[in-house]
Amino acid sequence: MAKYVIQTKESAAPQGAYSQGWRAGDFIFVTGTGPLDPKTGKLAGESIEEQTEQTISNIESVLAADNATLADVVKVTVHLSDTTLFARYNAVYARRFSPPYPVRTTVGSDLRVMQGMLIEADCIAYAPLKKSAARKSGAKKKKSKNKRGR
C-alpha cells in the first residue's frame, strides 16, 4: 500500500507540527485547514461565506496535488466558531460540493487560535491510486513471489 505525505504551496502552509495531507492506499486525508490565504498566510475574508470559500479551496488544492478532486471526498468534518452561521456556510458548501454529497459532521468549536477565524474543515477522499501516479510519487510497486518450484 502506498503511503506518502502530500504538500503543496497552493494551499495554506501548516501552522504547527502537521502535514497538509497524506495518501494511504486509495485514501487521501486532508488536515484541518482554515481560511488562510496560501500566498500571505493571513486570514482571507471576514464573512462566513468568504472564509468557507477559502477553506474549501485550500482543501481542493491539497487534493489536486495528488490528482484528486472534491468529487472524491467521502467525509468532511467542519468546525464553526458560531453554529448560528450554519445556514450561510452550508449554502457555500452545497455549491462547492456536488451530489451525492460526502457524509459530514459540523460542530461548534473554539477557533480563537486565530483572531476572526470562523471555520476549519478536514476531509477524507477515496481516490484509487493510478499506477502512473504511484511511479511518479516514488511509491514502490511490490513484486509478487511465485512460490511454485522453489
Disulfide bonds with the S-S distance in Angstrom:
none
